[in-house]
Amino acid sequence: METAETARPEVVENGLLNERVRLRQPARGYRAGMDAALLAAAAPVAAGERLFEAGCGAGAVLMQIAARRTETFLTGLERDASMATLATENAALNGVQDRVMIRQGDVAAGFRALDLPPFDWAVSNPPFFDDAGALRAPAEGKRGAWMADDGLAAWTGFLLKSVREGGRIVVIHRADRLADLLALLGQKAGSFAIRPIHPFADEPAKRVLVHAIKTGRAPLRLLPPLVLHDRTGGKHTPEAEAILRGEAALDW
């Protein structure tokens, strides 16, 4: 018998990367968008390398990485059973089920609970809030994507455990949590590269992409920003549009 936790949500199918990727995702609640596209574009995984995503949802990031990097092996972890099922279906829909594996599980249980060897890359778009009093309660369908029940430290600790020494971590998050990200990841990683993401050129950054190397020791680098929109009437800047279409990437 289906319960509220196991019932399959109403699903819509969308095209990503100029229709190179098909994504089935819930019609209501959290929907993958620009953050997923930026995270996928910021993971230049080499042929033969293995990448892990913590909190993969319906697989938007993994499907885009699989399309961009055709000789890589990807694993996603998702707590919500219905979303994990959608991610598995999306891998089959895009013909990448032979190199994309989805595991259902919780970041709070730790990486060791998965009994997997460490990866070359780990990426994540952690829930943006870990204090329920900091914002109006999100709609139930969005709560898991917005609220980090175990705090940002649980996510960064998981990511640090999930990669080998010299492995790379890429996170997209709120710009105002940058100091927290650097402090938490800096416990075992370094060689930071930070790319600010601005909604408009004349407005402060709302997002940051943070790249770190486990046991890295190189100086921190602040990279040129990416501006998403201009004020001339176009929906996105040419740079952002090229990323959304899969014609450009964000290198480190």
C-alpha positions in Angstrom: 0.0 0.0 0.0 1.3 3.4 -0.9 2.0 5.9 1.8 2.7 9.6 1.7 6.4 8.8 1.8 6.3 6.2 -1.0 3.6 7.5 -3.3 5.0 8.5 -6.7 4.7 12.2 -7.4 3.2 13.6 -10.6 6.0 13.8 -13.1 6.9 16.1 -16.0 9.6 15.6 -18.6 12.0 18.5 -19.5 14.8 18.9 -21.9 18.3 20.1 -20.7 21.5 20.9 -22.5 19.7 21.9 -25.7 17.6 18.7 -25.5 20.6 16.4 -25.2 19.3 15.3 -21.8 15.7 14.3 -20.9 14.8 14.7 -17.3 11.7 13.4 -15.5 11.1 15.3 -12.3 8.2 16.1 -10.0 5.6 18.5 -11.4 5.3 20.2 -8.0 8.0 20.9 -5.4 11.7 21.3 -6.1 12.6 21.5 -9.7 16.2 21.4 -11.1 17.4 24.7 -12.7 20.4 26.9 -13.0 22.2 25.6 -9.9 22.2 22.1 -11.3 23.4 23.3 -14.7 26.2 25.3 -13.1 27.3 22.4 -10.9 27.4 20.0 -13.8 29.4 22.4 -15.9 31.9 22.8 -13.1 32.9 19.1 -12.9 35.5 18.5 -15.7 35.8 14.8 -14.9 38.4 13.0 -17.0 37.8 9.8 -18.9 37.8 6.8 -16.6 37.4 8.9 -13.4 34.6 8.2 -10.9 32.3 11.0 -9.5 29.9 10.9 -6.6 27.0 13.3 -6.0 25.6 13.7 -2.5 21.8 14.5 -2.7 21.3 13.8 -6.4 17.5 14.3 -6.4 16.0 13.1 -9.8 19.5 13.1 -11.3 19.6 16.5 -13.1 23.3 17.1 -12.3 24.4 13.5 -13.0 22.5 13.3 -16.3 24.2 16.5 -17.5 27.6 15.4 -16.4 27.1 12.1 -18.2 26.1 13.9 -21.4 29.1 16.3 -21.1 31.7 13.6 -20.1 30.9 10.4 -21.9 33.6 8.1 -20.5 33.0 8.7 -16.8 31.4 6.7 -14.0 28.9 8.4 -11.8 27.2 7.5 -8.5 24.4 9.4 -6.8 23.0 9.3 -3.3 19.4 10.3 -2.6 17.5 10.1 0.7 14.0 10.3 -0.8 12.9 7.0 -2.3 10.7 8.4 -5.0 13.4 10.8 -6.2 16.0 8.0 -6.2 13.6 5.9 -8.4 13.2 8.9 -10.8 17.0 9.3 -10.9 17.4 5.6 -11.9 14.7 6.0 -14.5 16.4 9.1 -15.9 19.6 7.1 -16.3 17.8 4.6 -18.4 15.9 7.3 -20.3 19.2 8.8 -21.3 20.9 5.6 -22.1 23.6 5.9 -19.4 22.4 3.2 -16.9 25.7 1.3 -17.6 27.8 4.0 -16.0 25.4 5.8 -13.6 24.4 4.1 -10.3 21.9 5.5 -7.8 21.9 4.6 -4.2 19.2 5.4 -1.7 20.6 6.6 1.6 21.1 9.5 4.0 24.2 11.8 4.2 23.7 11.7 8.0 24.7 8.0 8.0 28.1 8.9 6.6 30.0 7.7 3.6 31.3 4.5 5.2 27.8 3.2 5.4 27.7 2.9 1.6 30.7 0.5 1.6 32.2 2.1 -1.6 35.8 3.0 -2.4 36.6 6.7 -2.4 35.9 8.7 -5.6 38.0 11.0 -7.8 35.3 13.7 -7.6 32.5 14.6 -5.3 29.9 17.3 -6.1 26.9 18.6 -4.2 24.2 21.3 -4.0 23.6 20.9 -0.3 20.2 22.2 1.1 20.6 26.0 1.5 19.3 26.3 5.1 20.0 24.4 8.3 18.0 26.6 10.7 14.3 26.1 10.4 13.8 29.5 12.1 15.8 31.3 9.5 13.1 31.3 6.8 9.4 30.7 6.4 8.7 26.9 6.3 9.1 25.8 2.6 6.4 23.8 0.9 6.5 20.1 1.9 7.7 19.1 -1.6 10.7 21.4 -1.3 11.7 20.9 2.3 14.2 18.1 1.7 16.0 20.2 -1.0 16.0 23.4 1.2 16.6 22.2 4.7 19.8 20.4 5.9 18.4 18.6 8.9 21.9 17.6 10.1 23.6 20.9 9.2 26.1 21.9 6.6 28.9 20.2 8.6 27.3 16.8 7.9 27.4 17.5 4.2 31.0 18.8 4.0 32.2 15.9 6.3 30.5 13.4 4.0 32.1 15.0 0.9 35.5 14.9 2.5 35.2 11.2 3.3 33.9 10.4 -0.2 37.0 11.4 -2.1 40.6 10.0 -2.2 43.6 12.1 -1.2 44.0 14.5 -4.1 40.4 14.1 -5.0 38.3 17.1 -6.0 35.2 18.5 -4.3 32.8 21.0 -6.0 29.9 22.6 -4.1 27.4 25.2 -5.1 25.8 27.1 -2.3 24.6 30.5 -1.0 27.3 33.2 -1.2 26.7 34.2 2.4 27.8 30.7 3.5 31.2 30.9 1.9 33.1 31.4 5.1 31.4 28.4 6.6 32.2 26.3 3.5 35.8 27.2 3.6 36.1 26.6 7.3 34.4 23.2 7.1 36.1 21.9 4.0 39.4 23.4 5.1 39.7 20.8 7.9 40.9 18.3 5.3 41.1 20.1 2.0 42.7 23.1 0.4 43.8 24.6 -2.9 40.5 26.4 -3.0 39.1 28.0 -6.1 36.0 30.2 -5.8 33.8 31.4 -8.6 31.1 34.0 -7.6 27.8 33.8 -9.4 26.0 37.1 -9.8 22.4 37.6 -10.9 23.4 40.9 -12.6 26.8 42.5 -13.0 25.8 45.4 -10.7 24.4 43.2 -7.9 26.2 41.1 -5.2 26.8 37.4 -5.8 24.0 35.2 -4.6 25.8 31.9 -5.2 29.3 30.6 -5.1 30.9 27.6 -6.7 33.7 26.3 -4.5 36.3 23.8 -5.7 38.7 22.1 -3.2 41.3 19.4 -3.3 41.6 16.9 -0.5 45.0 17.5 1.2 45.6 20.3 -1.3 48.0 23.1 -0.2 48.0 25.6 -3.0 46.9 29.2 -2.3 43.3 30.1 -2.6 42.2 31.6 -6.0 39.3 33.9 -6.5 38.2 33.4 -10.1 36.4 35.8 -12.5 32.6 35.9 -11.7 29.9 34.5 -13.8 27.0 36.9 -14.5 23.7 35.2 -15.2 21.5 38.0 -16.6 21.9 41.4 -18.3 19.4 44.3 -18.3 19.0 44.5 -22.1 16.0 42.2 -22.2 17.7 38.8 -22.8 16.9 36.1 -20.3 20.5 35.1 -19.8 23.9 36.5 -20.6 25.7 34.8 -23.6 28.0 33.1 -21.1 25.2 31.7 -19.0 23.2 30.7 -22.1 26.2 28.7 -23.4 26.4 26.8 -20.2 22.7 26.0 -20.2 23.0 24.7 -23.8 26.0 22.6 -23.0 28.3 24.6 -25.3 30.6 25.9 -22.5 32.0 24.6 -19.2 33.4 26.2 -16.0 37.0 25.1 -15.6 39.2 25.5 -12.5 
